[in-house]
Amino acid sequence: AKLKAIRKCQATYFFDDGACLRQPGLSQRSLPLLAAEGSFPRPWSVPAIITQISQLSQKNRAIYRLWPLTVLLAATWALFLLPLADHGLREDEALYASWAITMRHGNPWLSGLPIDKPPLYLWLLAGWQSWAGETAPAMRLLNTSVTLVSIALVYALGCRLAGRRTGLLAAIVFAASPFTILFAPTLYTDPLLVLWFLAASLAATYGRWSGLGLCLGLALITKQHALLLAPLPLALAVPQLTALARRDRVLAGLRVALGLALPLGVVWAWDAARLSQSPTGGPVNVWQQSAINYGGLTLVAPEHWTARASAWLEQAQYMTGYLPATFVALVAAVVLAARLPRGPSRRASRPEARPGRGLRPLIVFALAYLALHTVVGFQVWDRYLLPLVPLMALVAGWGWAQLTRRLGIAALLLLVCCLLPPTLQAAAGAYPIGGDHGAYDGIDATAVTIREVLPDNKWGVLYHHTLGWHWRYYLAGAHFQQVYYATPDDLATDAAGPGGYVRLLVVPATEDVAPVRQALASHGLQLRQRATTYRKDGTPTFYVWAVESVAPAWPASRPMTPHGPQEVP
C-alpha cells in the first residue's frame, strides 16, 4: 500500500526525527529498500498531517494571491452602491430603459420603433428588469456588476502583460478613476462595451482565437463603436499568431471569423424579423438608423483640430481627477524602464518576462484613438473616452509597480494620496461626467403627479418639448396622450382645440415659459401652476403647469344669480 501511494505522487515526503525532506523523482529500485527500512510515516501521524497541509497550501497558493483583488472588488462594490438612488436618469438612459420595458411587455422585436443600437445590452437590461425590477436603482445594478467584472479583467490583463504587481496596481487605478465610478451606476451601453473590449484583449494575449472572435462580436452587437476598438485586441494577438505554423495561422483566422460571425448572425436574424413585422415605410435596420441619428461622420477642417483636441483633453482630465497620478507613473515608467535589467531569461517567450514591452500597443492605440476622434467629427462626449480608462490604468499600474520596487511602502502611500481625493470626490458626484448630477432630480415625483392629475385615457394630454424620452420610461404604460411641440405656437394651436381635455405642461425650471405664456394668451389660454419638484438643496427642478382657459372676472366656483355671483362660504 505504501509503494502504491508513492507511485501516485511525483514528489514524496520522508521524515527523519521529525524533519521533513522532499525527494522528487524516486527510482523504482529504491522503493522496496525504503519500504523495508520503514522510513514512511503512518497516514494518521503528525508528520503526515503536516505534509498534507503543506501540499494543500501549495495547490491553493493561486487562490491566496487573489485576496487583494477580492478586497478591492468588495470596497468598489460598496462605493458603487452609494449613488444608486441619488439622481434621475438622463435622456439616453431613460430611452434604453423604455425599450427594455417594451421588449418585456408584448414587443420583443421592438417592431415599428427606430432602434439605433444593437440589442445585446437591451436584452440584458430586459432580463435584469425581470429579476431586479424596473426602478432606476435596480437597473443601475446591472452596469455596476459589469464594471466589477471589468476590474477583474484589468487585473488579469495586467498580470498577463507585465506581471502580478502591475495587474493589481492597474486594477486599483482603474477602480479609483472618476470615469469608472461615475459611469458604473448608469444605463449606458459603454460599460458593457468596455467589458467585451477587455475580454477580447485578454483572449488575444493567450491565443484563444474563438474567444477573441466571440468577444469582438459581442462588443459589436453592444455598440457600433466597437469597430474602433477592434485594432487593439488584434494587435495583441500578433505575437501569439506569429509563433504558429502557417497552417495553424489559417485555422486561428477561421476560429476568429467563426466566433465573430456567431453573435452578428443572431443580431442580423433578429433585425430581419423586426423589420418584417414593422409597417411598410417604417424604420430601417439598426445600422442605417444609427447613421441617420448620428448625422454622419466627416473630416474636420484643420483649423478646428486645436479646439477639438482641447475639448477632448478637458474630458480626459477626469480620468484621474485633476491629480497628476497618471503623469507621475508615466514619467517614472519611462525613467526607470531604462534601468531595468535586460539580460536574457529562460522565460523570455512569456509576456510576464518582458515587463513593459507588452504595454506599448496600448499606448500607441490610445494616442491613435484620440487623434482619430480629433480629426473626425465625433461628438465630444465623455463616454467615448471610457475605453481608454483601462488602458491608462494598465500603463499607470506599470509605472507605479516600478516605483514600489524602488521606494517600497513610500510609493504605496504616495499612490493612496494621489487616488483617494479624486475617488471620494467622484463618489460625491463632483465631476461633470457620467450620469445625471441633479438636473433630473424629482422627475419620478413629477411623473406621479402627472398620473394623479391626468385621466388615463385619450382625454388626458401631456405636452413635452425636451422630456419625451424620459416620459417613455417614467410614464410607461400610461394611456393618455403625449404630444410633442416644436414651438410655443404649436402648443397653443393644439391646446386651443376642442374642449373637454385635461392638459398639462411640464418644463424644467431652467427653461423660460414666457414665450409659451404669450402664445397661449393669443388663444385665450393661460398656465396655472399645479406642482413643483426640488433638489436636495432646495432649488426647483420641474414645474407642472395646467393649460386652461383664461378665468372669468369672478371665480368659476361661485355660481351666478340674477344679482351677480353668489358668495360661497
Helices and strands as residue ranges (DSSP letters): H 2-7, E 11-16, E 19-24, H 30-37, H 46-59, H 61-64, H 67-81, H 91-104, H 120-132, H 136-162, H 164-176, H 178-183, H 190-206, H 209-220, H 226-229, H 231-236, H 238-242, H 246-277, H 286-294, G 302-304, H 305-316, G 317-319, H 325-337, G 351-353, G 357-359, H 360-375, G 382-385, H 388-407, H 409-427, H 443-453, E 460-464, H 468-474, E 481-484, H 488-495, E 502-508, H 514-521, E 525-534, E 540-549, E 560-561, E 564-565
